Amino acid sequence: MAAIILAVNPLLATMGQVAALVICLFALIFIVVTVVFNLVMSFAMSWLNEKAELIKILRPYVESVNTTSKRVEQGIAPAEDASPAARIAAQLPLRVNAADKKVEQVSDRVTNVVIEFRARTMQARTIAKAFFLPGLMHRESAETHVDAAGQEFASPGYRALMNEHPEVIPGQAPRYEAPPQQQVMRPQR
C-alpha cells in the first residue's frame, strides 16, 4: 500500500483553530446576551403585572368616587358608609359651584361699578364742559340730517338706491317725483 501523505500547512491549521475559537466565543457571547435579555424582560413583565393588579384593586374605589360625584351633581348626598375618598370627592363639586357663584357675583358687581363709574365720569365731564366752555357744546337737533343731495344716510348702497330713477311701469302713467328735500318727512312741532 502506498502511503498517503497529507500535505498540511501548519499556518493553515493554526488559523483554523483560531477561527473555531472565535466562533465559539461569539456563540458564548450571543447566548449570554440572550439569557440577560430574557431575565430583564421577565422582571419587567412581573413588575407590569403587579401594577396591573394594583389598578384592578383601585378600580372599585375610583368607581365609587365617580358614582358619588355624579350623585352629588344630581343633588343626592353621599352615604355615611361611603369611603372617605368618595365623601371628599362629593364635597368638591359643591365647593367648586359655590366658588363659581361667588366669582360671578363679584365680577357682576365689579362690572356694574366700572360701568357706573364711566357713566358718572362722562356725566361730570359733560357738565363741566357745558358750564366752563358753553360754546364748544354741540346740540343735536331733532331734525334728521340730510345732505345737499337730499340723502339721509352715508351708505353707498343707500346712495345708489336713491340715485336710481326707475323707468315707467307699462300700463301706468309716469308719476311726479318731488325733490329729495321734500321727500324726507320732517317732524311736526
Steps between C-alpha positions, in 0.01 A plus 500: 500500500608824420534741778275795485680812569293793604639830428403712798598857523568582867388865454167387357441258790573771756261747330223235498540451873486880558185525284332220699591677824356836373176329387462333840566834672233676289250221571573528875451880495173463302368244749594720799334808345185298423479368856547850646232642268255225601568566870444875460178442307369255762567751779334778297193284432466404868522872597239588238274219625526638857400847379205355307385325818525831689282665238247217534498558877450877455217467248218459759618808690510708184157378395354584843650850478356545149152384596503712817605811307229437238241462774615822666462682168141373490443621858522169687718513813772232540429208733663492845651159435671620182877505490676815623635564151147489359371743765785742433440471126131567562580826677720621216223587246305683770801710589580566136140609431500727805829656392367542146187679628711731715727580205198578282347725767825688553565537127144627444543746784836620362353532151208707628734725700727555200204582275353739757840663558549554126146641461546737795841609369353580158207678668734712713719576198197609294365718782842662550536557126152651478564723801853621423502482116140549384605591145654158439183308574328356192128479518334231303192617316189289486497520120666235292831581336451525128789593272484728199383221271218418740649171609467419865754217538865475399469137393616445139221249442240745623644777285498276190140402571394864543680608181319241288199621312273209411352492157130533450311180564301401191131575536550777754556867454830649606482628852610837620813489713558772754849628565689293760469774766123477481497120506648486851235531765572770754377466857212732573504722806 
